[in-house]
Amino acid sequence: MIIKADKKWYDSYHKSKNYKHGSGNWCITNDLSKIHYLFFEDIVHLLTEDTLKDVPLKSIGWRDKHIFPEPWNTERYDLSDVSYPGIITKGPNPYDNEYRMIDGRHRIHKLLTLGVKESLFYVIDWDKIKHLFLDSSDNICIERLNKFHYYG
């Protein structure tokens, strides 16, 4: 895969699905066979100073939280910068925590490893983003996902 030099942090997405083998049900509908995507470029306008809040890390559900403190030995984890706030919402999560992680699970793992108990997050209202999740079978979603895999 070719990576664009001008790629921005918001050139990514949050995947919502039922991870049958360990990570839990992250679906946003009752249909566990559905996969939905939230593209970060659709929510950038919601990331404002007034949505920044100090949040206890234990109140956030994030994929693979159940295996913490097992270390993550990946380049993505090593490069995660905890000075950037994550993005959370009060959406459904398999841990039944107050918040659902949208972006920042590597950062939250690193913060916990460093002994941090709470950190700054963009807290986005669930009602403002739920409708922005696109069904993976929708042609618009497929086209948008393709831009992450093909640049020619």
C-alpha positions as CSV (number, residue, x, y, z in Angstrom):
1,M,0.0,0.0,0.0
2,I,1.2,3.5,-0.9
3,I,0.9,6.0,1.9
4,K,0.2,9.6,0.9
5,A,2.7,12.1,2.2
6,D,-0.1,14.6,2.9
7,K,-2.2,12.2,4.9
8,K,-3.9,13.8,7.9
9,W,-4.8,12.2,11.2
10,Y,-8.5,12.4,10.3
11,D,-7.9,10.4,7.1
12,S,-9.1,7.3,9.1
13,Y,-12.2,5.8,10.6
14,H,-13.8,4.0,13.5
15,K,-15.0,0.5,12.8
16,S,-18.1,-0.8,14.6
17,K,-18.7,-4.5,14.5
18,N,-19.1,-7.7,16.5
19,Y,-15.6,-9.0,17.1
20,K,-16.6,-12.6,17.7
21,H,-13.2,-13.8,19.0
22,G,-12.4,-11.8,22.1
23,S,-12.9,-8.1,21.6
24,G,-16.7,-8.0,22.1
25,N,-19.8,-6.6,20.4
26,W,-19.1,-3.0,19.2
27,C,-22.2,-3.0,17.0
28,I,-24.3,0.1,16.9
29,T,-27.5,-1.8,15.9
30,N,-29.1,-5.0,17.1
31,D,-28.1,-6.8,13.9
32,L,-24.8,-8.4,14.9
33,S,-23.9,-9.1,11.3
34,K,-23.7,-5.4,10.4
35,I,-20.5,-3.5,10.2
36,H,-20.5,0.3,10.3
37,Y,-17.8,3.0,9.8
38,L,-17.5,6.4,11.2
39,F,-15.1,8.5,9.1
40,F,-13.2,11.0,11.2
41,E,-13.4,13.7,8.5
42,D,-17.2,13.8,9.2
43,I,-16.7,14.7,12.9
44,V,-13.7,17.0,12.8
45,H,-16.0,20.0,13.1
46,L,-17.3,18.6,16.5
47,L,-13.8,18.6,18.0
48,T,-13.9,21.9,19.7
49,E,-12.4,23.3,22.9
50,D,-15.8,23.2,24.6
51,T,-16.1,19.4,24.0
52,L,-12.7,18.8,25.8
53,K,-13.2,17.2,29.2
54,D,-11.1,15.5,31.8
55,V,-12.4,11.9,32.0
56,P,-11.4,9.0,34.3
57,L,-9.8,6.4,32.1
58,K,-11.7,3.6,33.9
59,S,-15.0,5.0,32.6
60,I,-14.1,4.4,28.9
61,G,-14.7,1.2,27.0
62,W,-12.1,0.6,24.4
63,R,-11.5,-2.5,22.2
64,D,-9.2,-5.0,23.9
65,K,-9.5,-3.3,27.3
66,H,-10.0,-6.7,28.8
67,I,-6.4,-7.7,28.1
68,F,-4.8,-4.7,29.7
69,P,-2.1,-4.6,31.1
70,E,-0.7,-7.1,28.5
71,P,1.8,-5.0,26.6
72,W,1.3,-4.0,23.0
73,N,4.5,-4.3,21.1
74,T,3.5,-2.6,17.9
75,E,4.8,0.4,16.0
76,R,1.4,2.0,16.2
77,Y,1.5,1.8,20.0
78,D,5.1,3.0,20.2
79,L,4.2,6.0,18.0
80,S,1.0,6.9,19.9
81,D,1.3,10.4,21.3
82,V,-0.6,10.8,24.6
83,S,-0.5,14.6,24.3
84,Y,-3.3,14.4,21.8
85,P,-6.8,14.0,23.3
86,G,-8.8,10.9,22.3
87,I,-12.4,11.0,21.1
88,I,-15.2,9.4,23.1
89,T,-19.0,9.3,23.2
90,K,-21.7,7.8,25.4
91,G,-22.5,5.2,22.8
92,P,-22.9,1.4,23.4
93,N,-19.9,-0.7,24.3
94,P,-19.4,-4.3,25.5
95,Y,-17.9,-3.2,28.9
96,D,-21.0,-1.2,29.7
97,N,-18.8,1.8,30.6
98,E,-20.0,5.3,30.6
99,Y,-18.0,6.1,27.4
100,R,-17.2,4.4,24.2
101,M,-13.8,5.0,22.6
102,I,-14.0,6.4,19.0
103,D,-10.3,7.2,18.6
104,G,-7.3,6.7,20.9
105,R,-7.1,3.2,22.3
106,H,-3.4,3.0,21.8
107,R,-3.0,6.3,23.7
108,I,-5.3,5.2,26.5
109,H,-3.3,1.9,26.9
110,K,-0.1,4.0,27.1
111,L,-1.6,6.4,29.6
112,L,-2.7,3.5,31.8
113,T,0.8,2.0,31.5
114,L,2.2,5.3,32.7
115,G,-0.1,5.3,35.7
116,V,-2.3,8.1,34.6
117,K,-5.9,7.9,36.0
118,E,-7.7,10.6,33.9
119,S,-7.0,12.6,30.8
120,L,-8.4,15.0,28.3
121,F,-10.8,13.7,25.7
122,Y,-13.1,15.2,23.1
123,V,-16.5,14.1,24.4
124,I,-18.9,14.0,21.4
125,D,-22.7,13.6,22.0
126,W,-23.9,10.2,20.7
127,D,-26.9,11.8,19.1
128,K,-24.7,14.0,17.0
129,I,-22.7,11.2,15.5
130,K,-24.9,8.0,15.4
131,H,-26.4,9.0,12.1
132,L,-22.9,9.5,10.6
133,F,-22.0,5.8,10.9
134,L,-22.3,4.3,7.4
135,D,-23.3,0.7,6.7
136,S,-20.3,-1.2,5.2
137,S,-22.6,-2.4,2.3
138,D,-23.5,1.2,1.3
139,N,-21.7,2.2,-2.0
140,I,-20.7,5.6,-0.5
141,C,-19.0,3.7,2.4
142,I,-17.2,1.3,0.0
143,E,-15.9,4.2,-2.1
144,R,-14.7,6.1,1.0
145,L,-13.0,2.9,2.3
146,N,-11.3,2.3,-1.0
147,K,-9.4,5.6,-0.7
148,F,-7.5,4.2,2.2
149,H,-6.3,1.2,0.2
150,Y,-5.8,2.5,-3.3
151,Y,-4.1,5.7,-4.3
152,G,-3.5,5.3,-8.0
